[in-house]
């Protein structure tokens, strides 16, 4: 077993999963959902269904991670189970938008919450500054990186529990019913429900976070499945309760995104103003902004491991490589640079939609990979690995739900879906260019040896 100086403990790995999940999504998703439905029972069903889908995926990823405990997440799984090109494109997406876009959105939300309290501050300046600060802390060593993550994740959960308890004990609005209405059933099976799952899926994204750092986790065959399942279960409970508190605290029009600009409201701040007095709401707004640092940090930890694993397999840019068990500092800096570029160049809703589309597609392929893995493995192989709970029902639920979701997303938001497909196509082009360059380098190597002799 690796020492804590060169590997992340189970508690730190769970913290990374929780922190990856609890971020911008929970504070913006509800506002988008209210544009489509005002039925509170449907909204609660959305969060429960989204959580159960994520949990079904978590069971499958636990088997993949336990059977193939190497960093890289989908990149490693898809390269092994399908073809290196499929894994490369998955890694390409993780490197370009998979982590960088959520980092940019979380940093932007951080800047917005701090700006609410200090109006003279620049949202963009705060966002860029926090990305650079977190990049610095996660580029020193594993101990500082782990400690930073544990502390901020702990305070994040404490704040959410505080929010939930006070929201239920002192609800600002009169009795609010979450009971099903006449429209609940029809809305649950509508196209609008599928579109709302975009925002729910974005909020739940990150349940597979520890899979990206598998080779840096202590006892990965045991701790990787535990971190994914425990982390996902905790977040489902927190999300359902927190959304109930938001709905109980303020009127719909105060929580809903602006339909003209499609910019989300600061739901946490709006809710806090009703639950607490103005001064406390300002403090909570700052605290929410601060705990978004935990989300940014967890993504700064996980994303570069994909880049690093790819560079080990495709050493085109040798300067970005790092030694085994060392922090991939150059890859961390590269991802943060991409996040800053995305932050400066896109609309919130569009970034969220095409990112969710692309990541969902490759998560879907990975879960299908559980069936491929079992076909390829003999009875004695991976006998100590975790086995998917509820197999084959739980992975089938995940697959069917996400196919349905992607179909409606393509139908209702074709432009954003095309952006995602264009990025995927670009990944295949880059793969074949990289392979061509590597093949040319291999052909030149014998000639160079002869000349040296």
Buried (B, 14 or more C-beta within 10 A) or exposed (E): EBEEEBBBBBBBBBBBBBBBBBBBBBBBBBBBBBBBBBBBBBBBBBBBBBBBBBBBBBBBBBBBBBBBBBBBBBBBBBBBBBEBBBBBBBBBBBBBBBBBBBBBBBBBBBBBBBBBBEEEEEBBEBBBBBBBEBBBBBBEEBEBBBEBBBBBBBBBBEBBEEBBEBBEEEBBEEEEEBEBEEBBEEBBEBEBBBBBBBBBBBBBBBBBBBBBBBBBBBBBBBBBBBBBBBBBBBBBEBBBBBBBBBBBBBEEEBBBBEEEEBEBBBBBBBBBBBBBEEEEBBEBBBBBBBBBBBBBBBBBBBBBBBBBBBBBBBEBEEEBBBEEEEBBBBBBBBBBBBBBEBBEEBEBBBBBBBBBBBBBBBBBBBBBBBBBBBEEEEEEEBEEBBBBBEBEEBBBBBBEBBEBBBEBBBEBBEEBBEBBBEBBEBBBEBBEEBBEEBEEEEEEEEEEEEEEE
